[in-house]
Amino acid sequence: LFATVEPILPSLQEEGVVVWVLGGGPYPPSVVALQELLEVASEELDPQDVWQPQDMNDTCLYIFTSGTTGLPKAARVSHLKSIMCLSFYELVGASSRDVVYLALPLYHMAGSL
């Protein structure tokens, strides 16, 4: 989708927006090419104390609202909330053999988690 963003790249950069892309380039030097970073990244995990949350109420991820009640904005999701969402699959007896069809947009928390 970079071709869609490329015409407005200068104005995005003036606003302080950093554009990240995944896939083959070439891309302008101001764009963060994730594929190149992934190719040189180590496959070794960091020690557990680096990635284990100190508090389950700490932020796990941000989702972005659709903007139906105003402008789109980031919404904080805690580690606890994300684990609670995962328990839904256990509640309904889902397994890795099941196929889940998703009608919600992935920016919707129920859709992404």
C-alpha positions as CSV (number, residue, x, y, z in Angstrom):
1,L,0.0,0.0,0.0
2,F,3.1,2.3,0.0
3,A,2.1,3.6,-3.4
4,T,-1.0,5.1,-1.8
5,V,1.0,6.9,0.9
6,E,4.0,7.9,-1.3
7,P,2.4,11.1,-2.8
8,I,1.7,12.5,0.6
9,L,4.9,11.3,2.3
10,P,6.5,14.8,2.5
11,S,3.4,16.2,4.3
12,L,3.3,13.2,6.7
13,Q,7.0,13.8,7.5
14,E,6.3,17.5,8.2
15,E,3.7,16.3,10.7
16,G,6.2,14.0,12.4
17,V,4.7,10.8,11.1
18,V,7.2,7.9,10.5
19,V,6.1,5.5,7.8
20,W,7.0,1.8,8.2
21,V,6.7,-0.6,5.3
22,L,6.9,-4.4,5.0
23,G,7.9,-5.9,1.6
24,G,10.3,-5.3,-1.2
25,G,11.5,-1.8,-1.9
26,P,13.2,0.3,-2.8
27,Y,11.9,2.9,-0.5
28,P,13.1,6.4,0.3
29,P,15.7,6.7,3.0
30,S,13.2,8.4,5.3
31,V,10.9,5.3,5.3
32,V,11.6,2.4,7.8
33,A,11.9,-0.8,5.7
34,L,10.9,-3.5,8.1
35,Q,11.9,-6.4,5.8
36,E,15.5,-5.3,6.0
37,L,15.4,-5.1,9.8
38,L,13.8,-8.5,10.0
39,E,16.5,-10.1,7.8
40,V,19.2,-8.9,10.2
41,A,17.3,-9.5,13.5
42,S,18.4,-12.3,15.8
43,E,16.1,-15.2,16.3
44,E,17.3,-15.5,19.9
45,L,14.7,-14.4,22.5
46,D,15.7,-11.7,25.0
47,P,15.9,-12.9,28.6
48,Q,12.4,-13.4,30.1
49,D,12.8,-10.4,32.5
50,V,13.0,-8.1,29.5
51,W,9.7,-9.1,27.9
52,Q,7.7,-10.3,30.9
53,P,5.3,-7.5,32.2
54,Q,6.0,-6.1,35.6
55,D,2.3,-5.6,36.1
56,M,-0.6,-7.2,34.2
57,N,-2.3,-3.8,34.1
58,D,0.7,-2.4,32.1
59,T,0.0,-1.6,28.4
60,C,0.3,-4.6,26.2
61,L,-0.8,-2.9,22.9
62,Y,-2.6,0.0,21.5
63,I,-5.6,-0.3,19.1
64,F,-7.0,2.5,17.1
65,T,-10.7,3.4,17.3
66,S,-12.6,3.8,14.0
67,G,-13.5,7.4,14.8
68,T,-17.2,6.8,14.9
69,T,-17.5,9.1,17.9
70,G,-14.9,11.6,16.7
71,L,-11.4,11.3,15.3
72,P,-9.6,8.0,15.4
73,K,-7.5,7.6,18.5
74,A,-5.3,5.1,20.3
75,A,-6.9,3.0,23.0
76,R,-4.7,1.3,25.6
77,V,-5.1,-2.5,26.1
78,S,-3.5,-4.0,29.2
79,H,-1.9,-7.5,29.4
80,L,-4.7,-8.6,31.6
81,K,-7.4,-7.6,29.0
82,S,-5.6,-9.3,26.2
83,I,-5.3,-12.5,28.2
84,M,-9.0,-12.3,29.1
85,C,-9.9,-12.0,25.4
86,L,-7.8,-15.1,24.7
87,S,-9.9,-17.0,27.3
88,F,-12.9,-16.7,25.0
89,Y,-11.5,-19.4,22.7
90,E,-11.1,-21.8,25.7
91,L,-14.6,-20.9,26.8
92,V,-16.1,-22.0,23.5
93,G,-13.8,-25.0,23.1
94,A,-11.9,-23.7,20.1
95,S,-8.7,-25.4,19.0
96,S,-6.0,-24.9,16.4
97,R,-8.1,-27.1,14.0
98,D,-10.9,-24.5,14.0
99,V,-11.4,-21.7,11.4
100,V,-12.6,-18.4,12.7
101,Y,-14.2,-16.0,10.3
102,L,-13.9,-12.4,11.4
103,A,-16.4,-9.8,10.3
104,L,-15.0,-7.0,12.5
105,P,-12.2,-4.7,11.3
106,L,-8.8,-5.6,12.9
107,Y,-8.6,-2.2,14.5
108,H,-11.6,-3.2,16.6
109,M,-10.4,-4.9,19.8
110,A,-12.8,-7.8,19.5
111,G,-11.5,-8.2,15.9
112,S,-7.8,-8.1,16.7
113,L,-7.8,-10.1,19.9
